[in-house]
């Protein structure tokens, strides 16, 4: 098994299954114009729009369908999530920051949380309009 393979997600409305190796394959139906320079750590589809976010070990959060749409963290980015409306991307990683990017409104990313250790997971809770984080500093916010 490839060391670049971290997770696979199935989306019922799609006709194929995607994994981080999606960016490295040579026999694709659709190829990303500017793939990450290092391994892809996660993929996240917008729940309301046709956007695919790829996070990677090269500190980037990229919109796969829009070559120049990306933000940078100070260290590797481990994953991302969308808010319920599919307008805002939240990313987290080894730089101990959570960044919120109002992608569809064209806004600038901002740091919305800081921790004492890398952040393991970020999740949007739509019922409470809340972003939750779980970290290696043993906190849940």
N, C-alpha and C positions, 0 to 999 in steps of 0.2 A: 504494500500500500504506500502511496506517495506521502512524503512528509508535508506536502502542501495541502492535503485534504483534512479539513476540520469538521465540516458539517454539511448536511444536505437537507433542503427543505422542499416539500411538495406544495404546490399551489394548485388547487382544483381547477381553476380557470385556465391554467396553462396546459399546453400539450407536451411539455417536456419537463424533466427533472434537472435542476441546476445544482452545481457544486462549485467550489472555488476553482476547480480545474477547468471550468467553463472558459476562463480567460486564457488558458494555456493550450487548449486543444487546437489542432490544425485542421480538423474536419468539421467546422461549424457552419450552421446556416446563417448566423449573424456574428460578425466579429467586432470587438470593441476597438475603436479608433486609437485610443491611448491607454493600453493596459497598464496596471501598476508595475513598478520596477522591482517589486519584491512580492512575496506570497500574499495571496488574498486571505484575509482572516474571517470575513463574513460577507453575506449578501442579504439585502433587505429590500423587498418590494413595497412601494407605496400602496396603502390600502385603497386609495381613491384615484390615483393617477397612474400613468404608465411610466414610472421611474424606478430604476434599479440602482440602489446604492451599494457600492463595494468598499469595504474597509480593508486596509492592508498594513503589512509590516513596514512599509516605507513611509509611515506617518500620515497617510492620505485617506480622505473620505471622498470618493469620486462618484459622480452620477454617470453611470455607464453609457447612457444614451446621449450625454452632452459633454463633449471632450474637454471644454474649458471650465466646467462646473466642478470645483473641488475646494476642500478646505484642508488645512494642515494642523496636525497636533505636534507637540514637541517630541513625542516618542511614538512607538507602534500603536496603531488603533486596533482594538480587539473586536468591537461590534458596534452596531447602530440599531436604532429603532425609530419608528415614525409615530407621530401623535395620531389620534383617532381620525382626524380630518385628512390626514395625509399631506399636510402643509409644512410640517416642521420635522427635521431629522435631528435626533439626539445621538451623539457618538461619545464613546469613552475608550480609555486605553491605559497604557503603561505610564503616561505622563500625569496620572492621578487627577485628570480633569474630565468633566462632562461638558461637552459643547453642544449648544442648541443652535441650529441653523434653519432660519425661516426660508427655506429653499424656494418654494413656489411664489413667495411675495418678493423675492429678490433681495431680501435683507442680508445683513452681515452676521456671521457666526459670533456667539458670545459664550464665555465660560459661565456656566450656571451652577457648578458644584466643584469643590476641591476636596480631596481626601489625603490621608497620610500614606496611602499605599495604592498600587494600581487597582483599577476598578474592574471587577469580574463581570458584572452584568448591569444592564440598564433596561428598564421596562416602563412603558407608558400605561397608566391605569386610567382608562377613559371615564369610568363612572365617577372618579374623584378629580379628574383633570390634573393628574399628579404624575410626576416622573419619579420612579424609585430606583435607587442604586444599591448594589451589593459589592463590597470591596474586600481586599485582602487585609485591610486594617481592622477587620472584624466588626464593621458597622453596616447597618442597613438604614438608608435614609430615603 
